Amino acid sequence: MKKWMVLLIAAALSLGLAGCGTPPPPEKDAGGMDWDENWVTVGGIVGVDTPDGMDHRENNEALAANGMYYATWSIGEGRSYTNEDGDEAQVYDAQVYFLLGGYKSVEEAQNTLAQWKDMARQQYMVEQTGSETHNGQDFTIITYSFDSETNPYARGASAFGVYRNYAISVELTCQEGYDGDAAQLLSRFLDNCHYAMP
């Protein structure tokens, strides 16, 4: 959920990210495929071929100077939701939160990723942890439920990975009444992610 992403962004910024603004899209992905201009390019490193049934909502690169990139997708119609602090937001049947952080070294990206995983385990009621590979990229996958009556989402699945010197976190959350499987939806999303050729 957004609160979790805010925590991730704050933690990442405190670790001293390396960035110089938004780079242009690459010419090819890591598999040698031409970079498609219709893909949602995040940080000039990841291109998302938005899966059918999902809508791209935002690609916030306001933190690009700090090496941080954030994008979202949704499933279903939006509705207004007011949290316990009185803040209003749009929520959907399911939502994808994509966070990409660029670092000076692979080791820094790996250390940050370990911290992100720890934060997720503290925030959620983790049900299962595993490893998966999607489109050539390795991820740790966790599935979980939310232990909060004030959270508009009931369950979710997250992926954590490192590509070159970038930490990647992808979270997919679902509302209680939505019958889609969070882990399957996350897998479909990850299968549609492409990575810039080194």
N, C-alpha and C positions, 0 to 999 in steps of 0.2 A: 504494500500500500504506500501511498505518497509519504506518510510519516517515516517509513523505513527508508525510502529513497533520500529524504532530506537528511536523515542520520548518516547514510552512506556518503552523500555529497560532502557534508560537513567533515566527516572523518577523513575523506580523501584529500580535501583541501588542506587539512592540518598536517598532512604528510609531505607537502611540498611537491606538487605535480610539476612536470616539465611540459610546457606547451608554448606555442607561438602563434595562436590563432588557428582558424579552420583551414586545413590544407585542401587543395582541390581534389576532386575524385580521381582515383588512379585509373590507368588505362586498362589494366587486367586484374582478375582476381588470382588467388594463390594457385588455382587449378589451370590457369592460362586462358580462362574465358574472358571475353571482352566485357568490360564494366558497363552495365546497362544504365542508361540515363534515367530510367524509370525506377530504379532501386532507390530506396531511402538511404542516403549515404550518411553515416554517423562518424564524425571525426576524420573523414578521409580514409578510414581503415576498414570499416564494416559497411557492406551494402545489403540492405534487407529487401528482398523481393516479397512484398507484403502478401501473405497468404490470403486465399479466397475466404471471405467471411470476416476478415479483419479490416479495420479502417485506421490509417495512420492519422494520429491526432496532433502530435507536436514533435519538433526536432529542435530542442533548446540548446543552442551553442553559446549562450551568454557567458558560460564559464570556460570557453575555449582557451582563453589566455592562460588559464590554470591547467590546461590539459584534460578538462572534464567535459564529457558530452552526454546528453540525456535525451531520450526520445520515448514516445509512448504510442501504443496502438490500442484499439478497443474492439469489443464484440458486442453487438446489440445496441439498443437505443439508450441514450443518456437520460439520466434523471437527476434532479437536484438532491443533494444530501447535505445536511448540516451536522458537523461533528460536535463533540462535547465542548469545544472552545467557541462555538458559534460561527465557525468558518464554513462557508458554503462552497461546494464543489460539485462537479458532474461525476456520477458513477455509472458504470455500465455492467452488463451481465458478466463480462470478464474484461480484464485490462492487462496489457503488457507494459512493463517499465524496463527500459534498456539503459544501462549505465556503462560508459566506457571511460576509463581513466588511463592517461598516458604518463609514463614514468621514465626516468633517466636510464634505468636498467631493468633487465628481466627480474633480477632479485627483488627490486623494489616493488614491481608489479605482483610478484608471488607473495611477498610479505603483506601487501595491501589486501590481496585476495583472501589470505588466511584470516585477516581481521574482519573482512566482510562476512566470511562464513561464520565466524564466532558470533558476530552481531546477529546474524539470522537465527542461529541456534538459541540465542537468548531471547529474541523477540517472538518466536513462533513455537508451537507445539509440533516438533519434528516427528513425522511418522516413518519416513524412510529416507535413506541416503544411498546413492549409487553413482556409478560412472558410466558415461555415454559419450559416443563420438557422433557428431553431426556435421556433415559436409567437410570432413577432415579435421574438425576442431574438437579437442577433448574437453569435457565438462564434468564437474561434480554436480549431481542433481539431488536436490532435497524436495520432498513433498511434506506438507504440513497443514495444520488447521490453525485458526486464530482463537486465542483464549480471551475474547473481549466482546462484551455485549454492545460496545459502542463502535465496533468496526463494521463497515458496510459489507465487507467481504468475509466469507466463511472458511475458505480453503485456498491453497495455492501450491505452486511448484516453482523452484528457482534453479537457475544454472549459473555456475561459477567457472570461469576459465581464464587462461592467460594466452594471448596471442602476441608473440614477440615481446615488446615491453609495455603491453597494454593489459590491464585487468578488465574483465568483462563480467557484468552481473545482469542477468535477465530474469525478471520476476513476472509470473503470470498468476493473477488472483481471480477468483470466481465468487459470485454471490451465492447465497444459500439456495435460491430457487432455480439457479442455472444448472442444467443437467450435463453440461460438457465436462469431460475429464481434464483436469488441469495439466497433468503430466503429458497426456497425449497432445493437447493443444500446444504446450511448450515445445515438445519434440518437433511438431510441424513447423512452428516458428523458427526453431534453430536450424532445421533442414533448409530453410530459405535464406539463411545468412551466408554471405560471401565475404572473404577476407582479402585485403589488398595484397598483391604480390610483393614479397620482400624485396 
